């Protein structure tokens, strides 16, 4: 591999091709197919990761169906959340060594993860939490970093503050509850009766229905639901507080009328955020939420599960990669 450092073994120790789950045209889960393609070559600021597990998320379905906010040239390999081991390093890449166990996201287009190997941006990876298996680690990056950045980078919350997490029962919401609790925040979470016990165990002080009754004033709202309910959220934010949404753009006129600020966020997975999350896993203060584990070649079935056409238990779907 040109411009590639392989610190152990030789180029001959890596295969020439690999299995990848791809789409050649946008469409439903049936558009996913298996293909043998050349092994990728890590460029500058990239590392080649032998993938042991890949997380499945709604953003994968958006890309598959042609609804990505970013240009996605076809054909492409789906997937972004990964965990594995570094097997080669692009020239000039720093921060990782061959043999290190890592987790994170493949690249800024959120592609190439449903495969046996991926050339990954080093700035979007970190060392894998020692407390987690590869399968658990692959379930974490996008959702946990989304929660981290909403709470601490966008809302700027500190210990002693009060936060409402609207839509706490989903993957991002569960991490938001745990992260907020670990940071010393008082957490009010919305969720149905059948998840209230789980949310309280994760660190919520109070669990209420999505009708938001009753709720007292909070310093910030983390909105993971959007839609018509978003406008109602402004009523519960103290003057000078903030609403952060990961699902829809807040109305600036409503924010101004209530004397608060509001912002839509897009996650930017990076080493620093992954390191912060990793420390909490290794301290035992965060728990993963894996619901279904499938082999890599069952990616189509995983997307059918996300679409609701195939039943599955709640929790993150993860693909395990066999070599």
N, C-alpha and C positions, 0 to 999 in steps of 0.2 A: 504494500500500500504506500503510494507516494505521500510524502509529507506527514507520515504517521510514525509515532513512536510506539513500539511494542516492547515492553520492558522485560517480559518473560516469554520464553519460547521463541517462535519465529513466525513469519507470515504464514508458513505452511501449517502452523498449529490452528489456524482459523479456516473455516470452510469457505468455499468460493461462492456458495449460494445459501439461501435460507428460506424458510417458510414465512409467508406474510399473508394477512387477511386484508383484502383490498376491495375497492370499488372502481369500476371503469366508467360507470355512468351513475348519476345521482338517482336515488330512488329509495324504496323501502328496504327492509332487512334482506329481502331476496336478492338485492344487488351485491351483497357481500360474497366474495369467492376466495378460495385459497390458491396461492400461486408461489412457485419457487422463483425468487428474484436474486440478483447479485447482492452479495454482502455490501452494505454501505461503507464508505470510506470517511472517517472523521476528518473534518477540515479544521482550520485554525479556530481555537476556542470551543472545540467539540471533543467529546470522548465517545468511544464506541462501547456500548453497554450490551453485555449478554443478558437478555431479559429473562427473568424467572417468573414474573407475574405482571399483568397489565390490568389496570382498573377500567371499568366501563362507566361512562357518564352520559348525561343528556346531550352534552356538547358533541359527543361522537355521533349521535343520531342527527344533530343539526348538520354536521359536515357531510354525513352519508346522504342526506336528503337534499343537499344543495342549499341549505339555509344558513350557512356560516356567514358571519360578518366579514370574514377575510376571504380573499381570493384563494381558491383551492383547485389548482390544476389537476386534471385527471390524466391517467389513473393515479390513485393514491392509496397509501396504507393507512387505515384508521388507527385511532388510539393515541393517547398522550400520557396518562398516568402510568408510571412504570417503577419497578424495582429490579435490581440485578447487580451485576458485578462489572467493573471496568476491565476491558480486555485490551484496549488500545487507546492511544491518546494522540489527538491532532497536534501538529507542530505548533509550538508556542503556547499551547494550552497549559494553564497552571491550576493548582489547587487539588488535583486528584492524581492518584497513582494507580497503575495496573494492579488489580487484585482487591481494590477497595469496594465495599458493598455500598450501593447508593440507592436513592429513591428520588423521585421528582417528576418533571415533565420533559418530554422529548424536545420540543421546539415551540416557537411562537405561533405556528399555525396549528398546533395541537394534533399533529399527525405522526405516523410511523411507529406507533406503540404496540399494535397488535402484530408482533413479529418476534422472531428468535433473537434478533439483534437490532439495535437502533443507534445511529449517530445522534447524540444528544448535546444540546447546548450546555456547556459546563455551568453557566450562570443560572441555570434552571434546575440544577441538581444539588443534593447534599448527601452527607453520609447517612446511611439508613439507621433508624432507631434500633439500638441493640435489643430492645425489649420486644420488637415486632418480628414476626415471620415475614418472608418476602410477600406472601399473599396479603397479609395485613397491611404492610407498608405500601403496596400498590393501590390500596383503597383510599389512601390519605391525601396525596398532594393537593389536587385542585380544591377539594371541598374544605379541608382544614385550613389551607392558606387563605381561601376566600373569607372564612370566618375570622381568622386572625387579622387580616387587613381591614375588614369592615369595622371591627371593634376598636383596634388600636391605631391604625394608620388613617382611616377616614373619620371615624367618630372621635378619636383621640381620648378614649375613656381611660380613667385612672381608678385605682382602688378607692372604694367608698362611694362611687357613683352608682346610679340605678339605671338599668337598661331593660327595655322591652324587646324580646326576640320574637318577632311575628312569623310563625311558620317553623317552630322549633323542632318539630318531629322528623323533618327531613335530614339528609346527611349534613348539609351545611349548618342547619339549625342545632343539631346535636353537638357539633363541635363548638358552635358559638356559645351554647349554654356552658359547656365544660371549660372553655377558655375564659369566659367571663367570671365564672365561679373561682377558677384558679387565680385570677388576677384581683380577687377581693371585691368584685362587683356584686350588687344585689340584682338578681335575675328574675324578671317576670317573663314567663314563656307562654305562648299560645299553642294549644294542641287539644285534641279530642280527649274524652275521658279515658279511652283505652290506652293512651300513652302517658297519662299524667304521672303515674307511679314511676315510669322510666325517667321522665324529665326531672322529677324531684330527686331521684337517685343520682342524676348527672350533675346536679348542683342548682337547679331552679329553686327559688324561695317560694314561688307561687306559680301555679299553672291555671290559665283561664281559657275559655273558649275563644274561637276566632271572632265572635261578636264583640270581643274586648270589654265585656262586662263581668265583674267590675275591674277597673284598673285605676291606680292613682298616677300622679305625674311622675315622669321619668326624665333622665337627663339625655337619653338618646334612644332611638328606635332602630333596630336592625330589621329591615323589611325583606322577607324571603317569600312573600306571597304576591304582592303587587295587585293589579286589577282595581276593582272598585273599592276594596278595603283600604287602599293606601291613603286616600283622602281623609279617612276617619282617623288615621294614626296621628295626624298633626295635633289633634285635640289633647293628646296625652303627653306632649313634650313640653317641659318647662321652658320658659323664655330663655333664649340663648342656647337652647339645646340643638340637637341635630338628628335628622333622619338620613339613613344610608340604605339604599336599595340595590340589590343585585339582580332585580328582575324587571324593573321598569323605571323610566325617568320620572322623578317627582315633579309636581307642579310648583314652579318657583313663586307663583302668585299666592298659593296657599301657604307656602313656607313664610313668605313675607308677612302675610296677614296674621300669622301666629307668632311672629317674632323669633323664628328659628331658621336654621339653614338646612338645606336638603341636597343630596348628591346621589347620582347613580355611579356605581363602581363596576369596573372590569378587573378581574383578578390578574395580577402580574406575579406569577410564581417565580421565586428567586431563592438563592442559596440562604440568604439571611433569614427569610421567613420560614423556610424549611428547617433551618437550624433551631429556631425558636420553638417550633412545634416539636421537633425531635427531643429537645431537652425535657419537655413536659411528658412525653411518652416514657422516656427513660427514668423519669422521677415517679412514674406511676400515677400521674394526675390526669392523663387522657386515656380514653378507651376507643378502640375502633368499632365500626359497625358493619361487619361483613355479613351479607345475607345469603349469597349464592356464589359458589365456586364452580367454574366450568373449565374444560380444556380449551386451549386456544382455538382449535378448529370448530368450536361451538359458538363462535362470535355471532353468527346469524341468530341463533337461539337467544343469546343474551340481548340482542336488539329487539327481538320479539317480546321478551320479558319487559323491557323498558316501554315498549309500545302498548303493553297491557293485553296482548293477544295470547300470551302464554303465562299462566300463573307462576308466582314465585314468592318466597318469603320476603318480608321487608328487610332492607339493608342493601349495602353496596354489592354490586355484581363484579366479580374479579375473574379474569382468565388466567389460568396457570399454563406456563409454557414448558413443554416437554422437549428435551434435546436428545 
